[in-house]
Amino acid sequence: MIQDSMDDLTRSERQLASVLLQDYPMAGLQSITRLATAAGVSTPTVIRMARKLGFEGFPALQDALRAELAAQIKKPISKRDDWGSDDGARHLLSRFAEAVSENMRHTLDRIDPALFDTVARVLADTRRTVYVVGGRITRSNADYLFNHLQIIRPHVTQLGNSTNVWPQYLLDMDDRTVLVIFDIRRYEADLERLAKLASERGATVVLFTDQWGSPIGRVADFTFHGLVEAPSSWDSTIALMLIAEALIAEVQNMRWEEARERIEELEAMFSSTRLFRSQGGLKPDGCEA
């Protein structure tokens, strides 16, 4: 709501909004006086912005922040209870598809194309090394991004599942490093520590997170927010995967000549080593013939 209302806010209200977003949602849970002082605005400005966002006043805004904070740490069983059974009126497949479609639509509505283009350029720059990592649920998203970037460009590494070896990757991180992290609610402390250490070494941190925002956002240089709620005990990462796949396509477009050479060389290796059996002109793992 804050991000969507930025264009309608006054200069002092935008200043307040920036302070709220820098330490979200905790900044908004302090007293109105402390928040106003931190933002360098008056307490009437805080009340006025709360009303512009659709709340009756600052206490109502704080109630919404507390509800969001509770949603961030919600357990899988609680998520399922919130969705209910829809009284059996519609098949789960239909309800799930509808929820995911809404997630993707709202996610795309909130993405800044300039942010997307900048991250694509960063990932396409082979002067930078790229590291990719995900959490317990988002590890598959990180794996997908890694597999494709590794084909398109050199110097891409996926961090192992064991946090004990992460310091060995940090040794090689500097201002020419890009660290891509996937982290959604019930955020993982190990990933946050990794992001902080990488940022301190000068690495560029790209974060894929949910609508509430992982704490990693405080140190991330670029953040993509995807809506994740679905009629399930588990969150849906399809909206985040949409962004990741679009980035893969754009990075390939930016490096097409070099990427084509790498793909052709990889195909030749598959043929010479017989790792994959060609049937009817089919290429391995989703590639077009």
Stockholm file with secondary structure:
# STOCKHOLM 1.0

chainA/1-289         MIQDSMDDLTRSERQLASVLLQDYPMAGLQSITRLATAAGVSTPTVIRMARKLGFEGFPALQDALRAELAAQIKKPISKRDDWGSDDGARHLLSRFAEAVSENMRHTLDRIDPALFDTVARVLADTRRTVYVVGGRITRSNADYLFNHLQIIRPHVTQLGNSTNVWPQYLLDMDDRTVLVIFDIRRYEADLERLAKLASERGATVVLFTDQWGSPIGRVADFTFHGLVEAPSSWDSTIALMLIAEALIAEVQNMRWEEARERIEELEAMFSSTRLFRSQGGLKPDGCEA
#=GR chainA/1-289 SS CHHHHGGGSCHHHHHHHHHHHHTTTGGGGSCHHHHHHHHTSCHHHHHHHHHHTTCSSHHHHHHHHHHHHHHHTCCHHHHHHHHCCGGGSSCHHHHHHHHHHHHHHHHHHHCCHHHHHHHHHHHHCTTSEEEEEECTTTHHHHHHHHHHHHHHSSSEEECCSCGGGHHHHHTTCSTTEEEEEECCSSCCHHHHHHHHHHHHTTCEEEEEECSSCCGGGGTCSEEEECCCCCSSSSCCCHHHHHHHHHHHHHHHHHTHHHHHHHHHHHHHHHHHHTSSCCCTTCCSTTCCC
#=GC SS_cons         CHHHHGGGSCHHHHHHHHHHHHTTTGGGGSCHHHHHHHHTSCHHHHHHHHHHTTCSSHHHHHHHHHHHHHHHTCCHHHHHHHHCCGGGSSCHHHHHHHHHHHHHHHHHHHCCHHHHHHHHHHHHCTTSEEEEEECTTTHHHHHHHHHHHHHHSSSEEECCSCGGGHHHHHTTCSTTEEEEEECCSSCCHHHHHHHHHHHHTTCEEEEEECSSCCGGGGTCSEEEECCCCCSSSSCCCHHHHHHHHHHHHHHHHHTHHHHHHHHHHHHHHHHHHTSSCCCTTCCSTTCCC
//
